[in-house]
């Protein structure tokens, strides 16, 4: 056993020594070969690095997608919140404009009392011209009351419930408003039509009128108070009678 161990040890030592001698003897060879080996090693490292990056990106892609989806959801939520704020600001602006117009209108006609209301619906029929407002009998609205905007007469209250009312527009075919021409100092009847156009009737063809003449309520018949602005003459057309 001792001899075997000794030989085994000798073999091991000799191998190492011979390996060292070969390394010294072949130093030039290994020196030149090391450059080639180094280049090959760099190429291998580069290839492995590229493959690693590709594999890493492949496994990281789902996480990136989830992150993008979460970011998109956050942005959509922020956009929705901003849109809600814009709508609220627009509504506040509209309410302010309505109140300002109401103040201006009431100051121009201080003899009347005005109540603010908003349109919440309209009659779907193409032949009837009605709208629904959000004020009713609980707000002091009564049948027959005139309805105006800052641009003039709209119609009158046709039906009322507790919290809403129906307005017959002056463009309705059944509507007829007693009016007068401010410049011509003459009375006439303003009639609605199926098309929504308004026409002056019961007016003398010899009367000198022109486009742009102001039309006001006359107060005749008691349906409307006098001197409410209705509009202006838009088109003049005389009818031929035989």
C-alpha positions in Angstrom: 0.0 0.0 0.0 2.9 2.3 0.8 4.5 1.7 -2.6 1.3 2.3 -4.4 0.7 5.6 -2.5 4.3 6.7 -3.3 3.9 6.1 -7.0 0.6 7.8 -7.0 2.1 10.8 -5.3 5.1 10.8 -7.7 2.8 10.6 -10.7 0.8 13.5 -9.4 3.9 15.6 -8.8 5.5 14.8 -12.0 2.4 15.7 -13.8 2.3 19.0 -12.3 6.0 19.6 -12.8 5.8 18.5 -16.4 2.8 20.7 -16.9 4.8 23.6 -15.5 7.8 22.8 -17.7 5.5 22.6 -20.7 4.0 25.9 -19.8 7.4 27.5 -19.6 8.7 25.8 -22.7 5.6 26.6 -24.7 5.2 30.1 -23.2 5.5 31.7 -26.6 2.9 29.4 -28.0 0.5 30.0 -25.2 1.2 33.7 -25.5 0.2 33.8 -29.1 -2.6 31.3 -28.5 -4.0 33.3 -25.6 -4.8 36.2 -27.9 -6.8 33.9 -30.2 -8.4 32.3 -27.2 -9.2 35.7 -25.8 -10.9 36.8 -29.0 -12.9 33.6 -29.1 -13.8 34.0 -25.5 -15.0 37.6 -26.1 -17.1 36.4 -29.0 -18.6 33.7 -26.9 -19.3 36.2 -24.1 -20.9 38.6 -26.5 -23.1 35.8 -27.9 -24.1 34.7 -24.4 -24.8 38.3 -23.3 -27.0 38.9 -26.3 -28.9 35.7 -25.7 -29.3 36.6 -22.1 -30.6 40.0 -22.8 -33.1 38.5 -25.3 -34.3 35.9 -22.8 -34.5 38.5 -20.0 -36.5 40.9 -22.2 -38.8 38.0 -23.2 -39.5 37.1 -19.6 -39.8 40.8 -18.6 -42.2 41.6 -21.4 -45.4 40.5 -19.5 -44.4 42.7 -16.6 -43.9 45.6 -19.0 -47.3 45.0 -20.6 -49.0 44.9 -17.2 -47.2 48.1 -16.2 -48.3 49.8 -19.4 -51.9 48.6 -18.9 -51.9 50.0 -15.4 -50.5 53.3 -16.6 -53.1 53.5 -19.4 -55.9 52.8 -16.9 -54.5 55.5 -14.6 -54.4 58.0 -17.5 -57.9 57.1 -18.6 -59.2 57.7 -15.1 -57.5 61.1 -15.0 -58.9 62.0 -18.4 -62.4 61.0 -17.2 -62.0 63.2 -14.1 -60.9 66.1 -16.2 -63.8 65.7 -18.6 -66.2 65.7 -15.6 -64.6 68.9 -14.3 -65.0 70.5 -17.8 -68.7 69.6 -17.9 -69.2 71.0 -14.4 -67.4 74.2 -15.4 -69.4 74.5 -18.6 -72.7 74.0 -16.6 -71.6 76.7 -14.1 -70.8 79.0 -17.0 -74.2 78.3 -18.6 -76.0 79.0 -15.3 -74.0 82.2 -14.8 -74.9 83.3 -18.3 -78.6 82.5 -17.8 -78.7 84.5 -14.6 -76.8 87.4 -16.2 -79.2 87.4 -19.1 -82.2 87.2 -16.7 -80.8 90.2 -14.7 -80.4 92.2 -17.9 -83.8 91.3 -19.1 -85.5 92.1 -15.8 -83.8 95.4 -15.7 -85.0 96.3 -19.1 -88.6 95.4 -18.1 -88.8 96.1 -14.4 -92.6 96.0 -14.4 -92.7 92.2 -14.7 -91.5 89.4 -12.3 -89.3 86.7 -13.9 -88.6 83.1 -12.9 -85.7 81.2 -14.3 -86.2 77.8 -15.8 -84.3 75.3 -18.0 -85.4 73.2 -20.9 -85.4 69.5 -20.1 -87.3 68.0 -23.0 -89.3 68.6 -26.2 -92.2 67.0 -28.0 -91.0 64.4 -30.5 -93.8 65.1 -33.0 -92.5 67.0 -36.1 -95.9 68.8 -36.3 -96.2 70.1 -32.8 -93.8 72.6 -31.3 -93.6 72.2 -27.6 -90.8 72.1 -25.0 -90.7 71.0 -21.4 -89.2 73.1 -18.6 -88.0 72.1 -15.1 -90.3 74.6 -13.2 -93.9 73.8 -12.3 -96.8 74.7 -10.0 -94.5 74.3 -7.0 -92.4 77.2 -8.4 -95.4 79.4 -9.0 -95.8 78.6 -12.7 -99.3 78.9 -14.0 -101.0 78.1 -17.3 -100.9 81.0 -19.8 -97.7 82.6 -18.5 -95.5 83.9 -21.3 -92.0 82.4 -21.8 -89.1 84.5 -23.0 -85.3 84.3 -23.5 -82.9 87.1 -23.7 -83.6 87.1 -27.5 -87.3 87.5 -27.2 -90.6 85.7 -26.9 -90.6 81.9 -27.0 -94.2 80.9 -26.3 -96.5 80.5 -23.3 -97.2 77.8 -20.6 -99.7 75.3 -22.0 -99.8 72.7 -19.2 -98.4 72.5 -15.7 -97.6 69.8 -13.2 -95.9 70.1 -9.8 -92.3 70.2 -11.0 -92.5 70.8 -14.7 -94.5 72.6 -17.4 -95.1 72.4 -21.1 -94.5 75.4 -23.3 -96.3 75.9 -26.6 -93.8 77.7 -28.9 -94.9 80.6 -31.1 -93.8 78.5 -34.1 -96.5 75.9 -33.4 -99.2 75.7 -36.1 -101.9 76.4 -33.5 -100.0 79.5 -32.2 -101.3 83.0 -32.9 -99.8 86.1 -31.2 -101.1 89.6 -31.5 -98.2 91.8 -32.4 -97.3 95.3 -33.6 -94.5 96.6 -35.8 -92.6 99.2 -33.9 -91.6 101.4 -36.8 -94.8 101.1 -38.8 -97.0 101.5 -35.7 -99.5 98.9 -36.9 -101.0 95.7 -35.5 -100.8 92.3 -37.0 -101.1 88.6 -36.2 -98.1 86.4 -36.0 -98.9 82.8 -36.9 -96.9 79.6 -36.6 -96.8 76.8 -39.2 -96.0 73.2 -39.7 -92.5 74.1 -41.0 -91.7 76.2 -38.0 -91.7 79.4 -39.9 -93.5 82.5 -38.7 -95.7 84.7 -40.8 -97.4 88.1 -40.3 -101.0 88.1 -41.2 -103.9 90.6 -41.2 -101.6 93.4 -42.2 -102.2 95.9 -45.0 -100.2 95.3 -48.2 -100.0 99.1 -48.6 -98.1 99.5 -45.4 -94.5 100.5 -45.8 -92.4 97.9 -44.0 -88.9 96.8 -44.5 -86.6 93.9 -43.4 -85.2 94.4 -40.0 -88.3 96.1 -38.6 -88.8 95.2 -34.9 -91.9 93.1 -33.9 -93.3 93.5 -30.4 -96.3 92.0 -28.6 -99.3 94.4 -28.8 -101.1 93.2 -25.6 -104.4 92.7 -27.5 -106.4 89.7 -26.4 -104.7 89.5 -23.1 -102.6 86.5 -23.9 -99.3 88.3 -23.7 -98.3 91.6 -22.0 -97.5 94.4 -24.4 -94.0 95.3 -25.7 -92.3 91.9 -25.3 -89.7 91.5 -28.0 -90.7 88.9 -30.6 -88.1 89.4 -33.3 -87.5 91.2 -36.6 -88.8 91.0 -40.1 -86.6 88.6 -42.1 -88.2 88.3 -45.5 -90.9 90.4 -47.3 -93.3 88.6 -49.6 -96.7 90.0 -50.8 -99.5 87.6 -51.7 -101.4 88.0 -54.9 -105.1 88.2 -54.7 -107.5 87.9 -57.6 
